[in-house]
Amino acid sequence: MTLIRSPMITQVDRVVRHAEVSFNTEPAVITRLAEAALAARKTHGIVLMVELGDLREGILPAGVAEVARHTIGYPSLELTGLGANLACQSGVVPDERNMSELSAIATSVEATLGRRLDLVSGGNSGNLDWAMSGADTGRIDDLRLGEAILLGREPLHRRPLDGLHTDAFSLVAEVIEAKDKPSRPWGDLAQTAFGERQVATGSGNAVRTIVAIGEQDVDPAGLLPPPGICVTGASSDHVILGGGGRRVEVGAQIAFQLNYSALVRAMTSPFVAKVLHDGATESRRDEDAR
């Protein structure tokens, strides 16, 4: 079990208890993990994350060897390897240049420490184009795949991947209101609940449908409704749909497809029931369905 987000220093005991390995960048946190592992009579694995330009987590390349020496100074820790993260915060594309740099850093750290690293983790699903292009993968022997497996797409251009399903997940929400309403709001307009400014469009009346889910549960911009329905707005606990003249009755359920952003929020919301379908069997994981 590996914790791939940098640990909170206030939760090092939990990290050591539940994970065999964690990804780290801060010497202060590594020291506290060593103390927690020693107290728990465990050996905890450390993967040091290297900053290669995406500007999320990572040690700048020039400082990796120093943090590696710091890590191996604790007998309760094992320096498992190095890792990097791209195509995330800034969308930097994993390519031959930055992946070769990570390989070179791994080789340099090994020479400095006089020991071999078991793992060099190149990145996430955004690395698939590079990894499958026939390029020399060098020291990279691990990728952390999420979106590619779950949604069947590579995240750089959201192209479908051969042999994988793009519709393995759907979000089902219940209709709580369906009425003919004016297309444009009236009165003086200021910011919405989430700090945006509504742009008034349309004319006449239209069917407006509301489902019982909102920003607190999902990224509404990442919902793909059925044909003939569109997402027109959302608040904390309402998603508003338009659909021309199509009317959906109150109590009906609407199934949405999701992108990565919407899936992350829905899967972590305690108010969204998770139901697994496996042929004729069904297992309800959470009875707190909205």
N, C-alpha and C positions, 0 to 999 in steps of 0.2 A: 504494500500500500504506500503510495507516494503522494505527498502534498505538493502540488505544483504551483501554488501561490506562496509568495514569501510569508513565512510564519509571523504572527504577531508576537512580540516579546512577552506580552502578558499571558500567552497561551502555550508556552513552551512545554509545560507538563502534559497538556493534552496532545500536543504534536508528537511527543515521544511515546505517549501511551498508545496512540492510534495509528501512527505512520512509521514505517521502517526507514523511509527516506524523505527528505524535504529539500526544496529548491531554495537557495539562500543567496543574499548579496551583502548582508551587514555583519561585520565581525562581532558587534555587541550581541546580536541575536544568536550567532553561532556559539559564543561563549556561554550564553544562558542555556542553549540546547545541550551543550556538553555537561553542564551542571545537572540538568534535569535527567539526562541519560545516565549519568553516574549514580544519581539518587535512585533511579529505577532499575539499576543493575542491567542496563541495556547498552548496546552499541547502535548509535543512530547514524544513518548514512546522510551525507551532505553532497548535493550537486550545486556547484557554484554557477550562477547565471552570468553570462557575459553580454555587455551592451554592444550591439553591432549596428546601431543606428535607428532602431524603431522608437527609442526613447520611452520604453516602458521600464521594466526592472532589468538590472544588469550592472556588473562591475566593468568599468572602462578597461579595455585590454591591457593597458600598462600596469594596472593594479591587481590583476588576477593572481599572479604568482605569490604576491605578498599575502593575500587572503587565503590562498591555498596553504602556505606555510603556517599561518595562524590556525587553520583547521586541523592539520595533522599534529599539532602540538597537544591535542587532547586525546587521551587514550579511549575515551568513551565515544569518540566520533570516528567515522570512516569517510575519507574523501572518495566518494563514489565516482564523481566525474564532473564534466562541465556541460552547460546547456546554453541555449540562446532562444530568444523569442522575436519573431519578425511578423510582418503582415497583420499587425494587431492595432496598436495605438496609433501608429502613423502610416500603416499600410506599406512599409518597406518590403519589396519583393525579395524573397530568398533566391539567391543566384550563385553562380560559380565563385564570384568574388568574395561575398561575405561568408559563404560556407567554407571556402578554402581558408579564409582567415580564422574561422573557428577551429578547423583542423590543425592549422599551424600553431595556434595558441595551446591546444591540447598537447601537441608534441613538445612544445617549449616548456610547459608546466611539468610534464613527465621528466624531461631532462633536468630541470631545476630540482625536483624533489627526489629523483632517482627511483621512481615507482610508476607503474602503469595505471592509467585510469580505466575503469571498467566500462564507463558510459560516456558517450559524447552525443547529447541530444540536440539535434539540429533545429527543432522548432515544431510547428503545429501543422494542421491540414494545408496551410498556405505553402508548405514545402513540397507538396506532391508533384506539381508541375516540374520542379527542378529534379526531384528524386527519380521521376519516371522518364526523364528526358534522355537518359543514357549518359549523363554527365558523370564524371569521376566523383564519387561521394566521399572520397578521402577517409577521414576518421569518423564521419558521422555514421552511427550505428543505431540511432533511435529517433523516432518521431512521436509526438504526442497528438494523436488524431482524435478529434471530436466531431466537428461539423461534417467532415467528409463521410464518416461512418453513419452519423445520426440522420443527416439530411441528404446524403448522396450527392453533394456538390463540393467542388473545390472553391475556397473562399476568395481567391484573387479576382475571378471573373464570374463566379457562381455558375460555372458550367457543370451540367450533370456528369457524373462519373459512371463509366460503363459497369454494368453488373450490380449497381446499387440503386436502392429505392429513394425517390425524392419525396415520397408521401407517407413515410412511416409514422408520422405524427399528425394528429389533427386536434384542434381545440374546439370543443363543443360548448356553446353558450346558449342560455335560454332567453327567449324574447320576453321582455317585461313591459314593453309599450310599443304600439303600432298605431300611428295616427296620421291623418292628413294635416300638414302644417305649412305655413308660409316658408318659402325657400330662403328668405332673408330675415335675419333678426331685426328687431326694431328697438328704438331708444338709442341713447348715447352709448358708444362702444369704447371700452377700455381693455385692459389686459384680461386674458382668460385665467382660469385657476392655476395654470402652469406657466404664466408669464408671457404668453404669446398674444398676438393681436389677430383677431378674426377678420378675414377678408370677406365681405359680403358679396355673394354671387347668386346668380339664378333669379328667377322671377316666378310668380304664381305659387300655387300650392304643390306639394309633393308628399309622398308617403315617407315618413321618417320612422325608423324602427330602432329601438334601443335594446341592447342585450346586457345581461347582468355580469359584466366584467369591465375592467378599466385599467388605467395606468398603473395602479398598485399591483396588478396581477400579470400584465403582459405589455409588450411594446405594441400599441395599436398600429403604428406605421409598418410593423412587420407581419400583419395579418393579411392573408389573401382569402377574401370571401368567395362564395360560389358565384358563378356567372350571373350577371344581372344585378348584383348587389355591390355597393362600394362603401368603404369606411369614410365618413365625412367629418368625424370629430370624436373626441374622447375627453372624459374627465377622470377623476380618481377611481370611480366605480361604475362608470357608464361608457359604453362604446355606441356611438350613433351611426346608423347605417342609412344610406340612401339607395333607391333602386327604381327610380322612375315610377311607374304605376304598379310595381309588384308589391303585393301585400303579404306579409307573413303574420300568422295569427299569434296572439299572446299565448305563451306556454310552449310554442314550437321551439325546436332546437336548430341552431345554425352551426355547421361545421366549417371551420377555417383551416387552411394550411398556414404554416408558420415559417418565417425565416429564422436565422440563428438568434437574433436579438429577442424576438418574441418567444422563441423556445426557451431560452435561458431564464427569462422572467417567469414564464408559466410553470416551468419545472421546479423553480425555487419558491414559488408562492404557496404558502400553507393553505390558501383558500381555493386552490384548484385541485380537484380530485385527479389522481393518476390512475388510469384504468389500463391494464395490459390485456391485449387480445392475442390469444394463441390458438388459432383454429376455433374449436367449439368451446374452449375454456376461457374464463374471464376471471381476473383477480382484481378486486378493488383495493387499492392501496391507501386511500384516504377518504374518509366518510364526510369530510368537511366541504363537500362540493358547494360551489356557489350556486 
